[in-house]
Amino acid sequence: MAKEMIRILEARLAAMVFYSTEVSLIGSGSVNVLRKGADADDVKSVSGMLHRVAEAKSLIAWLREAIKAKDRLLKRAEDLSLEEFARIEGLTIPEAPVMEEALTEDGYYGGLSLDERNRYYELETLAAVIGKEIHPGGHFADARDDLAQRTQNPRSVEGDGRDTLIYSYEPSVGAELIETVYFDLQKQYREAQAKLNAMKYECEKAVTDSKVKVSTDYTKALERWNGEMQTIRSRHAEYIRKKVREYGGLKIIIPDSLDGIYQEVSHLGKGQDNG
């Protein structure tokens, strides 16, 4: 409406001329006025019209800046981050929980006493050494099998004719002793392996228990954190809604110096509508 007022006033100013135009036909005594020039009152009204144009433009500028300011407030409220909200409200955003590291095998054995740790390494070494000897491919196991074969075949022949060689094999120790030692070594191996497995089981159990505890503690901490964050997020969303309603309901204050032109613009068209 202010722009329309300005358009009309500027059109009147643009159309103003300071002379009248008449036209007559040669030989005719009649004179017709084509355009009437501005009179003294028109000239005196120029200053008033310019001031009304300036006031109307000032009103437009004021309203435009006020609307922009209101839009900035709304955008600032809508874009308010959770961190900024917490700072405004004096809230502390809790840090997200981090899952602790569970116990590892190295950590478990590293936490044993020196004696226990050394016992583990001794059992591991003993089982490995004995197991290597008594299992197929081991020196003692192969020598035992070789003795059994030589006992069944105490002689062997190589070559022929005058170059024939006959080898005879005579046990240097009794087979009973070999068997006694062999089965004793097997018993030692089983005992060492059993003790080693027991220690490994304790390690495995401790590692598993640690993983379960770490996972459970993390789940509980995460649930608490999510609950706290949900509360803060809900307050954050409500704060934004409240501010948007507050800023959306703001009215533009018209300065006293622009109240006259504002009233004039506000009533434009009302007289015509009523008439």
QUITA-V62134 format. One record per residue. SS is DSSP state (h for helix, s for strand, l for the rest). PSI is psi in degrees with one decimal (none if undefined). BURIAL is 1 if it has 16 or more other C-alpha atoms within 10 Angstrom, else 0. Layout:
# QUITA-V62134
SS	PSI	BURIAL
SS	PSI	BURIAL
This chain:
# QUITA-V62134
l	-38.6	0
h	-39.0	1
h	-38.7	0
h	-39.6	0
h	-45.4	1
h	-42.8	1
h	-43.3	0
h	-45.2	0
h	-44.5	1
h	-31.5	0
h	-41.2	0
h	-41.5	0
h	-40.7	1
h	-29.9	0
h	-7.5	0
l	127.7	1
l	155.5	0
l	30.3	0
l	155.6	0
l	150.5	0
s	124.3	0
s	157.7	0
s	141.0	0
s	154.5	0
l	134.5	0
l	133.1	0
l	-7.3	0
l	144.1	0
l	-4.2	0
l	145.1	0
s	131.8	0
s	135.0	0
s	115.2	0
s	-40.0	0
s	130.7	0
l	127.3	0
l	163.8	0
l	143.2	0
l	-174.1	0
h	-39.3	0
h	-38.0	0
h	-45.2	1
h	-41.9	0
h	-23.4	0
h	-9.4	0
h	-46.8	0
h	-42.7	0
h	-42.9	0
h	-40.8	1
h	-38.4	0
h	-38.3	0
h	-39.4	1
h	-45.9	1
h	-42.3	0
h	-41.5	1
h	-41.5	1
h	-36.5	1
h	-40.2	1
h	-43.5	1
h	-46.0	1
h	-41.7	0
h	-46.0	1
h	-40.2	0
h	-46.1	0
h	-36.2	0
h	-41.7	1
h	-40.8	0
h	-40.7	0
h	-40.7	0
h	-41.4	1
h	-37.5	0
h	-41.5	0
h	-43.9	1
h	-44.1	1
h	-40.5	0
h	-39.6	0
h	-44.7	1
h	-31.3	0
l	6.3	0
l	120.5	0
l	162.7	0
h	-37.5	1
h	-42.7	0
h	-39.9	0
h	-44.7	1
h	-39.6	1
h	-42.0	0
h	-42.7	0
h	-2.2	0
l	30.3	0
l	154.2	0
l	119.3	0
l	120.1	0
l	143.7	0
l	141.6	0
l	138.4	0
l	150.0	1
l	130.9	0
l	129.6	0
l	160.0	0
l	131.3	0
l	162.3	1
l	137.6	1
l	169.1	1
h	-44.0	0
h	-40.4	0
h	-38.0	0
h	-52.7	0
h	-31.8	1
h	-21.8	0
l	-5.4	0
l	160.1	0
l	162.9	0
h	-41.2	0
h	-45.6	0
h	-41.9	0
h	-42.5	0
h	-36.5	0
h	-40.3	0
h	-47.7	1
h	-35.8	0
h	-45.1	0
h	-42.4	1
h	-44.2	1
h	-44.5	0
h	-46.0	1
h	-38.3	1
h	-44.0	0
h	-50.6	0
h	-43.6	1
h	-38.1	1
h	-35.8	1
h	-38.0	1
h	-13.0	1
l	157.9	0
l	134.2	0
l	-15.1	0
l	155.2	0
h	-50.5	0
h	-41.5	1
h	-41.0	1
h	-39.7	0
h	-37.4	0
h	-45.4	1
h	-37.7	0
h	-40.3	0
h	-42.2	1
h	-38.7	0
h	-41.4	0
h	-30.7	0
h	-39.4	0
h	-29.0	0
l	79.8	0
l	-10.3	0
s	154.9	0
s	151.7	0
s	138.7	0
s	142.4	0
l	-176.1	0
l	167.4	0
h	-139.4	0
h	-17.0	0
h	10.2	0
l	133.6	0
s	133.8	0
s	120.5	0
s	133.1	0
s	138.7	0
l	123.5	0
l	122.5	0
l	135.0	0
l	-20.0	0
l	159.1	0
l	144.6	0
h	-31.0	0
h	-41.5	0
h	-42.0	0
h	-45.7	0
h	-39.9	0
h	-48.8	0
h	-40.2	0
h	-48.2	1
h	-29.2	0
h	-40.5	0
h	-38.5	1
h	-41.3	1
h	-44.7	0
h	-39.0	1
h	-45.4	1
h	-39.7	0
h	-44.5	0
h	-41.4	1
h	-37.5	1
h	-45.4	0
h	-39.1	1
h	-43.4	1
h	-35.2	0
h	-41.9	0
h	-37.6	1
h	-36.5	0
h	-43.5	0
h	-38.5	0
h	-47.9	1
h	-41.3	1
h	-44.3	0
h	-41.2	1
h	-44.1	1
h	-45.9	0
h	-40.2	0
h	-43.0	1
h	-42.3	1
h	-44.3	0
h	-46.1	0
h	-43.4	1
h	-41.9	1
h	-46.0	0
h	-40.0	0
h	-41.9	1
h	-43.8	0
h	-44.1	0
h	-37.9	1
h	-38.7	1
h	-42.8	0
h	-43.9	0
h	-43.6	1
h	-38.5	0
h	-45.7	0
h	-41.9	0
h	-36.2	1
h	-39.5	0
h	-45.6	0
h	-42.0	1
h	-38.1	0
h	-43.4	0
h	-37.5	1
h	-47.5	1
h	-41.1	0
h	-37.5	0
h	-43.4	1
h	-45.3	1
h	-42.1	0
h	-45.3	0
h	-38.9	1
h	-42.8	1
h	-42.8	0
h	-49.5	0
h	-33.2	1
h	-26.1	0
l	1.8	0
l	140.5	0
l	149.2	0
l	127.0	0
l	127.0	0
l	121.1	0
l	152.7	0
h	-36.1	0
h	-20.9	0
h	3.4	0
h	-38.1	0
h	-52.1	0
h	-33.5	1
h	-45.6	1
h	-40.7	0
h	-46.2	0
h	-40.4	1
h	-29.3	0
l	1.4	0
l	134.7	0
l	-21.2	0
h	-37.2	0
h	-40.7	0
h	-39.1	0
h	-41.5	0
h	-30.3	0
l	none	0
